[in-house]
Each structure stands twice: as structure tokens, then as C-alpha cells.
Amino acid sequence: MAEVFFRPRALRALEKSLSKKEREKLNELIDQLVRGLFPPATKKLSGMENAYRLRIGRWRVLFMFFVLEKRIEIVDIFMEKGARDYKRRQKLF
């Protein structure tokens, strides 16, 4: 079992931007991550050691997974608009 932490930026997006249905789907996927299962919509981000992204429709959840500390840190939640979205958010890691 892993602990889940949300950064302030991710919390704001969770509270303001996501619909109830999207929040429920996100909670289901985070529960899978906590149990150690990576959902099929999860991909490792290239060039970063512990960085992953989770896809929920057009929404993307950037998170870091620390195996030794058993910790998942949700970095950002955003709606994908283009390839540059990830480059702009690299500094968050």
C-alpha cells in the first residue's frame, strides 16, 4: 500500500476543473495505483526517473511514484491541448 499526496496545483484542478464523473474515475485509478497496479492508461514520461502520466479522457494526471518510500505524489492535473503541455510542466518535477 502506498500513500497518496497531492501538490497544491493538483488539488486546485481537482476541486475546480474536474466533473463529478471524472473525479470518481480518477479516484478509481488512484486506488489501483495504491494497490500497486498500473492502469493501462498509465505511461512513463521519458527523460524522468519516477514520472508518469495517467490519462482520463482528455485529462492528464502527472504523478511521481516512489517505490522505496511507497509514496505517490500527484503533481498536476490538466486538460491536454498539445505536445507542449508536458514540456511546460517539466519544471514541476
N, C-alpha and C positions, 0 to 999 in steps of 0.2 A: 504494500500500500504506500502510495506517495502522497505528500501534502501538496496542495494547490495554493499558489499565491498569485494575486492579481496586482499588476502595477496600476497606479492611478489612471493612466491613459486608457488602459483596457477597461477599467471599471466604469469610466465615463461613457465609453462607447457601449458597454453592456447595458447600462441604465437608460441611455438616451436614444440609441440608434436601433437596436435590435427589437424586432417584434416579439410578442409572447411565444409564438411558434418557433421562431429562430432561437430564442433563449432556451426553450425546452430541448431542442435538438443539440444545442451547444452543451447543455448540462449532461445529456446522454453520452455525448462524445468524450467529455471530460471524465465522466465516470469510467468509461472504457480505458482512458489513459491512466487513471489512478490504479486500476486493476492490472496495469502492465500490458494492455492490448492496444496496439496502434490501429485505429480505424483505417479502412482503405483510402480515405480521402486525406491521409497524412503523408507529407513528403519532407525529406530533409533538405534544408537550404544549403546550397553549395557555398563553399568558402567559409563556413562557420561550423564550429565543432559540435555544439549542443543545440543548434537552432533548427526548428521545424515549423511547418505551416500546416494548418488544418483547414479544409475547405468545407463551407456550408453554403451551398448555392453560389451567389456572387460574393459572399462574405469570406474573409480570410482571418484566421486567428494565428498570430505568430506567438510561439512559445519556446521556452528552453526546457530541456529535460535533463536533469542531473541524476544519473543513475546511483552514484555512491551516496549522495545525500538523500535520495528518494524524494526529490522535490521537482515539481512542475511549476514554472513561473510563466504566467500569461503576460506577454509583453505588450501586445496591441491587437485590437480588433478593428478591421476596416473593410470597406467595400472595394473590391478590386476594380480599377478602371484602366490599368495598363501595366506594362512591364516595369515602368519606372517606380511604381508604388513600393516595390521591395527595396530598391536602391535608396530611396529616401528614408526608409525605416531602418537601414543597417546600423545607424549610429545608436539605435535604441538598445542594441545588444551589448 
